[in-house]
Amino acid sequence: MPVLGWLAVAAVLAVATAGLLWARRHLLLVAVVGRSMEPTLRSGDRVLARRVPLARVRPGDVVVVVAPAQMTAGRPARPDASGSPGLLIKRAYAVPGDPVPVDRVPLLRGGGERVVPAGRLVVLGDNPSQSYDSRECGYIPEPDVLGVAVRPRPRPS
């Protein structure tokens, strides 16, 4: 193969590698497990999430967060088989500066805050009877907010 051919192959590989690295840093593909987001999302659906800081999350966004330590009886959330921590998919209900929704999340009533503090998020599942969310664990801290769903991928037929 001529030198130009090898250079073209190397250039294509470099661009592909850069694209994969960009995607890994900015996107997250998450499988839905459980019924907490029904009817919006069902177990088996896949969600593509864009990694964003908490400041870009808006009430109503479907977010991916690290599962709180309370889910594992006080121990940090264990990584799954792929080595990533346990994740939750929920709807952002209140963001920093919003009124604390003590009517929906009584656990937050005792905190004394009138607005959601900086660096915190309130999340709720769309199916309350099947959801582990801020009603049980309180605020989600900013470092545990991983991203906002771009759009759910439909389940294969």
Stockholm file with secondary structure:
# STOCKHOLM 1.0

chainA/1-157         MPVLGWLAVAAVLAVATAGLLWARRHLLLVAVVGRSMEPTLRSGDRVLARRVPLARVRPGDVVVVVAPAQMTAGRPARPDASGSPGLLIKRAYAVPGDPVPVDRVPLLRGGGERVVPAGRLVVLGDNPSQSYDSRECGYIPEPDVLGVAVRPRPRPS
#=GR chainA/1-157 SS CCHHHHHHHHHHHHHHHHHHHHHHHHEEEEECCSSTTTTTSCTTCEEEEECCCGGGCCTTCEEEEECCGGGGTTSCCCBCTTSCBCEEEEEEEECTTSBCCTTTCGGGGGGCCSBCCTTEEEEECSSGGGCCSHHHHCCEEGGGEEEEEEEEECCCC
#=GC SS_cons         CCHHHHHHHHHHHHHHHHHHHHHHHHEEEEECCSSTTTTTSCTTCEEEEECCCGGGCCTTCEEEEECCGGGGTTSCCCBCTTSCBCEEEEEEEECTTSBCCTTTCGGGGGGCCSBCCTTEEEEECSSGGGCCSHHHHCCEEGGGEEEEEEEEECCCC
//
